[in-house]
Amino acid sequence: MSTEAASATRIDAPGPRRTLRIGTRGSVLATTQAGTVRDALVAAGHPAELVIITTKGDVTPGPVQRIGVGVFTAELREALLNGDVDIAVHSYKDLPTFQDPRLVVAAVPPREDPRDALVARDGLVLGELPPGSKVGTSAPRRRAQLAALGLGLGLEPLRGNIDTRIGKVDSGELDAIVIARAGLSRIGRLDRVTEALEPVQMLPAPSQGALAVECRADDPETIALVTPLDDTASHAAVIAERSLLAELEAGCTAPVGALAEIVSSIDDDGRVFEELSVRGCAAALDGSDVLRASAVGAPERAEELGRAVARELLDLGAKGLMVADGIVPEQATADD
Ligand SMILES: NCc1[nH]cc(CCC(=O)O)c1CC(=O)O
């Protein structure tokens, strides 16, 4: 077979094999996450490579609340819209709730355990930390819920990548930190978790532990390649949690927690069926008050369930609680 014939065969084949370009931030966590998407695409026979993109959140020090909306995601979305990459992989909770109509989240891969994790000195759990212990976390949601526990902990600001954060416990600068368990899991550091915080004490950030695999809305070819990576249960949970957040008109720096989970129920005839349980909370920043609400229903009604829980929180006075604390929803962004 001549070279010409070989190349003619390739051109005639359905869907010529271009290498898919996957945009990601450059941190170990981000490249590990995006690497799982690349590996899944390659395993399915679609060549793919990572393209590192630096975001404002990577280069700007200081509290993320002050830097602006979408600090970890705006440049990735720009690269996607410009056609510099075909796919962007984000930590879902870093995405603003506003969805650009030119982009679609084509897949939510199976979610990691969404809980927050305590990484404390000497293997301590939360209840063993003496009053006055220095606990690092910048997310208002975590600060508020920790304060509400009434343990007398000293809450300290915390930013930087996961290793930097853990380093503050190792050096003795802090007694403990609270970070997403999913981040530790993805980079193989679960051994450092001294307690996974139960959602009754600490509801995670909406969509924590989930990835968003985003494509251009006008690129059906890439969307079709990415769709098989979607996990229906994870996707439904994230839709519920984010519609809750959107209905509250709050961003990821608001003291709002949400967790949706598929649970098994039994009907009158003894048949097992699946439902989506949605829990949400809105807290005063100082932890003086935490409002809670929940709903259960068919997973197909994820968006509606999330909104219903949000409306119940609003009826209970969530807006006043958050606005009184100086949280301006329009400025809210992700540092959770
Ligand atoms: N912007 C911070 C951020 N974005 C995603 C994660 C962890 C992984 C996840 O929740 O999916 C983290 C770190 C943290 O909250 O401790």
The ligand as a Tripos MOL2 file, in Angstrom:
@<TRIPOS>MOLECULE
LIG
   16    16     1     0     0
SMALL
NO_CHARGES

@<TRIPOS>ATOM
      1 N1        -10.4720   26.9450   45.0020 N.3       1 LIG1
      2 C1        -10.0500   26.0120   45.8840 C.3       1 LIG1
      3 C2        -10.3960   24.6090   45.5380 C.ar      1 LIG1
      4 N2        -11.0850   24.2840   44.4340 N.ar      1 LIG1
      5 C3        -11.2580   22.9230   44.4430 C.ar      1 LIG1
      6 C4        -10.6570   22.4200   45.5560 C.ar      1 LIG1
      7 C5        -10.6130   21.0210   45.9800 C.3       1 LIG1
      8 C6        -11.2030   19.9870   45.0850 C.3       1 LIG1
      9 C7        -12.7020   20.0560   44.9300 C.2       1 LIG1
     10 O1        -13.4410   20.5130   45.8100 O.co2     1 LIG1
     11 O2        -13.1740   19.5910   43.8820 O.co2     1 LIG1
     12 C8        -10.0760   23.4720   46.2560 C.ar      1 LIG1
     13 C9         -9.3080   23.3990   47.4920 C.3       1 LIG1
     14 C10       -10.1270   23.3420   48.7740 C.2       1 LIG1
     15 O3        -11.2790   23.7660   48.8160 O.co2     1 LIG1
     16 O4         -9.6010   22.8890   49.7890 O.co2     1 LIG1
@<TRIPOS>BOND
     1     1     2 1
     2     2     3 1
     3     3     4 ar
     4     3    12 ar
     5     4     5 ar
     6     5     6 ar
     7     6     7 1
     8     6    12 ar
     9     7     8 1
    10     8     9 1
    11     9    10 2
    12     9    11 1
    13    12    13 1
    14    13    14 1
    15    14    15 2
    16    14    16 1
@<TRIPOS>SUBSTRUCTURE
     1 LIG1         1 GROUP 0 **** ****
